[in-house]
Amino acid sequence: MKQINPAKTILVKEFTPKHVEAALVHYDELLRKYKEANWESCLLKVGKFIEAVVKSLYVYCRKVLPRPRKFKVSVCIEELRNLSGQFDDVVCILVPRACSFVYDVASNRGSRHDPSEIDSNEMDAAVCVETCSWILAELIRHADAGNVSPIEAMKLVQGLTKKRYPHFEEIDGRIYVNIPGLSAKEIGLLLLYESYPDRISRQDLMELIKRNGVTKEAASTATTRLTEFIDDRDGNWKLRSIGRMQAENILGNNS
């Protein structure tokens, strides 16, 4: 059965499905290229994502898109700004401004850097990825205004950013890691990764680690060693970015 994408379900309430689909595909690809440290390809996908977003906004504002060869992001953004007052500021001002910034970075950086300089391609890609995530969250919030808070919208986006691997199995809410030879700490790290962006209590994490063939003592020690990778809120843990990077490395080495 095909998995339902909650972000897409919300976005198509207000925006044309084909442009929503294109934006989500490009978003997924730019994340994948970023994780692979392929900065130039990441920026290329960023540009494609912005084009899809701008087209979505343009059609939303009842404008007729020009033919593909005539389409220019900068021109459409300027037209959207001129519609300020007729539509929500998110559609005409805030998101278009962010799109303009990101598109300029994606279009004018990359291979043009002097190799003797500090390699700022990674910095360019990083700021673009973060801004694209914000753009997507704003569109989700706008598409379901009054029902989705900024925090909830970003949580949906965070769910999209988690790369799926075939190494996890879930049975009645219990997660299993199907990679042999991992330490108890690595199993715990991957369980937190698969649970992200949701929180999981330390006690529940210990139980899950034990279910993955680890002794009670080893599971307890593992959770103690994981504290540097988590944000603790009243005993409920959420994996920090440094922990997600570690988990990605483990999964990448076993893909």
C-alpha positions as CSV (number, residue, x, y, z in Angstrom):
1,M,0.0,0.0,0.0
2,K,1.4,3.4,-1.0
3,Q,2.4,5.5,2.0
4,I,0.5,8.8,2.4
5,N,2.6,11.9,2.5
6,P,0.9,14.3,5.0
7,A,2.8,17.3,3.7
8,K,1.6,16.7,0.2
9,T,-2.0,16.1,1.4
10,I,-2.0,19.5,3.0
11,L,-0.2,21.4,0.2
12,V,-2.6,20.2,-2.5
13,K,-5.5,21.8,-0.6
14,E,-4.3,25.2,-2.0
15,F,-1.6,24.5,-4.6
16,T,-1.7,22.7,-7.9
17,P,-0.8,19.0,-7.4
18,K,1.7,18.8,-10.3
19,H,3.8,21.7,-8.9
20,V,3.5,20.3,-5.3
21,E,4.7,16.9,-6.5
22,A,7.6,18.5,-8.4
23,A,8.6,20.6,-5.4
24,L,8.6,17.6,-3.0
25,V,10.6,15.5,-5.5
26,H,13.2,18.2,-5.9
27,Y,13.3,18.8,-2.1
28,D,14.0,15.1,-1.5
29,E,16.7,15.1,-4.1
30,L,18.4,18.3,-2.8
31,L,18.5,16.7,0.6
32,R,20.0,13.5,-0.8
33,K,22.7,15.5,-2.7
34,Y,23.5,17.5,0.5
35,K,23.9,14.3,2.5
36,E,26.3,13.0,-0.2
37,A,28.3,16.3,0.1
38,N,27.7,16.9,-3.6
39,W,27.3,20.6,-3.2
40,E,27.0,21.6,-6.8
41,S,24.3,19.0,-7.5
42,C,22.5,20.1,-4.3
43,L,22.4,23.7,-5.5
44,L,21.1,22.5,-8.9
45,K,18.2,20.7,-7.2
46,V,17.7,23.8,-5.0
47,G,17.1,25.8,-8.1
48,K,14.6,23.3,-9.4
49,F,12.8,23.3,-6.1
50,I,12.5,27.1,-6.1
51,E,11.2,27.1,-9.7
52,A,8.4,24.6,-8.7
53,V,7.5,26.7,-5.6
54,V,7.4,29.9,-7.6
55,K,5.1,28.3,-10.2
56,S,2.9,27.1,-7.4
57,L,2.6,30.6,-6.0
58,Y,2.1,32.1,-9.4
59,V,-0.8,29.8,-10.3
60,Y,-2.3,30.2,-6.8
61,C,-2.5,34.0,-7.4
62,R,-4.5,33.2,-10.6
63,K,-1.7,34.1,-12.9
64,V,-1.1,32.2,-16.2
65,L,2.3,30.7,-16.4
66,P,4.3,31.6,-19.4
67,R,5.6,28.9,-21.7
68,P,8.6,27.0,-20.3
69,R,11.2,28.9,-22.4
70,K,9.7,32.2,-21.3
71,F,9.5,31.3,-17.6
72,K,11.9,33.4,-15.4
73,V,11.9,33.1,-11.7
74,S,12.9,36.7,-11.1
75,V,10.1,38.0,-13.3
76,C,7.4,35.9,-11.6
77,I,8.7,36.9,-8.2
78,E,8.4,40.6,-9.1
79,E,4.8,40.0,-10.3
80,L,4.0,38.3,-7.1
81,R,5.3,41.2,-5.1
82,N,3.1,43.5,-7.1
83,L,0.1,41.5,-5.9
84,S,0.8,42.5,-2.2
85,G,-2.5,43.4,-0.6
86,Q,-4.6,41.1,-2.8
87,F,-3.2,37.9,-1.3
88,D,-1.5,36.8,2.0
89,D,1.9,38.3,2.6
90,V,3.3,34.8,2.9
91,V,2.4,34.2,-0.8
92,C,3.4,37.6,-2.1
93,I,6.2,38.8,0.1
94,L,7.8,36.5,2.6
95,V,8.2,33.3,0.6
96,P,9.0,35.1,-2.7
97,R,11.8,37.0,-0.9
98,A,13.2,33.8,0.4
99,C,13.0,32.2,-3.0
100,S,14.8,35.1,-4.6
101,F,17.7,34.8,-2.1
102,V,18.0,31.1,-2.5
103,Y,17.7,31.2,-6.3
104,D,20.4,33.8,-6.5
105,V,22.8,31.7,-4.4
106,A,22.0,28.5,-6.3
107,S,22.5,30.3,-9.7
108,N,25.6,32.3,-9.0
109,R,27.7,30.1,-6.7
110,G,29.1,26.6,-7.1
111,S,31.8,26.0,-9.7
112,R,32.7,29.7,-9.9
113,H,34.7,29.7,-6.7
114,D,38.5,30.0,-6.9
115,P,39.9,26.7,-5.6
116,S,42.5,28.6,-3.5
117,E,39.7,30.2,-1.5
118,I,37.8,28.6,1.4
119,D,35.4,26.2,-0.2
120,S,32.1,28.0,0.5
121,N,30.0,25.6,-1.6
122,E,29.1,23.7,1.5
123,M,28.1,26.9,3.2
124,D,26.0,27.9,0.2
125,A,24.3,24.5,0.2
126,A,23.7,24.6,3.9
127,V,21.9,28.0,3.9
128,C,19.9,27.0,0.9
129,V,18.8,23.7,2.4
130,E,17.7,25.4,5.6
131,T,15.8,28.1,3.7
132,C,14.1,25.6,1.5
133,S,12.9,23.8,4.6
134,W,11.5,27.0,6.0
135,I,9.8,27.8,2.6
136,L,8.2,24.4,2.6
137,A,7.0,24.7,6.2
138,E,5.5,28.2,5.5
139,L,3.6,26.8,2.5
140,I,2.3,23.9,4.6
141,R,1.2,26.3,7.3
142,H,-0.5,28.6,4.8
143,A,-2.2,25.7,3.0
144,D,-3.9,24.6,6.3
145,A,-4.1,28.0,8.1
146,G,-5.6,27.7,11.5
147,N,-5.0,24.0,11.8
148,V,-1.2,23.7,11.5
149,S,1.1,25.8,13.8
150,P,4.6,26.8,12.7
151,I,6.1,24.1,15.0
152,E,3.8,21.5,13.5
153,A,4.5,22.6,10.0
154,M,8.3,22.3,10.6
155,K,7.8,18.9,12.2
156,L,6.2,17.7,9.0
157,V,9.1,19.0,7.0
158,Q,11.5,17.3,9.4
159,G,9.7,14.1,8.7
160,L,10.5,14.5,5.0
161,T,14.2,15.1,5.7
162,K,14.7,11.7,7.3
163,K,16.2,9.4,4.7
164,R,14.5,6.0,4.6
165,Y,16.6,2.9,4.8
166,P,15.5,-0.7,4.5
167,H,17.2,-1.6,7.8
168,F,14.3,-0.8,10.1
169,E,11.3,-3.0,10.9
170,E,8.3,-1.9,13.0
171,I,6.0,-4.4,14.6
172,D,3.1,-3.1,16.8
173,G,5.1,0.1,17.5
174,R,8.3,-1.8,18.3
175,I,11.3,-0.9,16.2
176,Y,14.0,-3.4,15.2
177,V,17.3,-2.7,13.5
178,N,18.2,-5.3,11.0
179,I,21.9,-4.7,10.8
180,P,24.1,-7.4,12.3
181,G,27.2,-6.7,14.4
182,L,26.2,-3.3,15.8
183,S,27.1,-2.2,19.3
184,A,24.3,-1.5,21.8
185,K,25.2,2.2,21.5
186,E,24.9,2.1,17.7
187,I,21.5,0.3,18.0
188,G,20.3,3.0,20.4
189,L,21.4,5.7,18.1
190,L,19.6,4.2,15.1
191,L,16.4,3.7,17.2
192,L,16.5,7.4,18.1
193,Y,17.1,8.2,14.4
194,E,14.2,6.2,13.2
195,S,11.9,7.8,15.9
196,Y,13.0,11.3,14.9
197,P,11.4,13.9,15.0
198,D,9.3,12.4,17.7
199,R,10.7,12.0,21.3
200,I,11.1,8.8,23.1
201,S,11.6,8.2,26.8
202,R,14.9,6.9,28.0
203,Q,13.1,3.9,29.6
204,D,11.3,3.1,26.4
205,L,14.6,3.4,24.5
206,M,16.3,0.9,26.9
207,E,13.4,-1.5,26.3
208,L,13.8,-1.2,22.5
209,I,17.5,-1.7,22.7
210,K,16.9,-4.9,24.8
211,R,14.4,-6.2,22.2
212,N,17.2,-5.9,19.7
213,G,19.1,-8.7,21.4
214,V,21.0,-6.6,24.0
215,T,21.4,-7.4,27.7
216,K,19.8,-5.1,30.3
217,E,23.2,-4.0,31.5
218,A,24.5,-3.2,28.0
219,A,21.3,-1.3,27.2
220,S,21.6,0.8,30.3
221,T,25.3,1.6,29.5
222,A,24.4,2.4,25.9
223,T,21.8,5.0,27.0
224,T,24.3,6.7,29.3
225,R,26.8,6.9,26.4
226,L,24.1,8.5,24.1
227,T,23.5,11.6,26.2
228,E,25.9,13.7,24.2
229,F,23.7,13.1,21.1
230,I,20.3,14.0,22.5
231,D,18.1,16.8,23.7
232,D,16.5,15.8,27.0
233,R,13.1,17.2,27.9
234,D,11.9,15.7,31.2
235,G,13.3,12.3,30.3
236,N,12.0,12.3,26.8
237,W,14.8,12.2,24.2
238,K,15.1,13.7,20.7
239,L,18.2,13.1,18.5
240,R,20.3,16.2,17.9
241,S,21.8,16.9,14.4
242,I,25.2,15.6,15.6
243,G,23.5,12.3,16.4
244,R,21.6,12.2,13.1
245,M,24.9,12.6,11.3
246,Q,26.4,9.7,13.2
247,A,23.3,7.6,12.4
248,E,23.5,8.5,8.7
249,N,27.2,7.4,8.7
250,I,26.3,4.0,10.2
251,L,23.5,3.5,7.7
252,G,25.5,4.7,4.8
253,N,28.3,2.2,5.6
254,N,25.7,-0.6,5.6
255,S,23.7,0.4,2.5
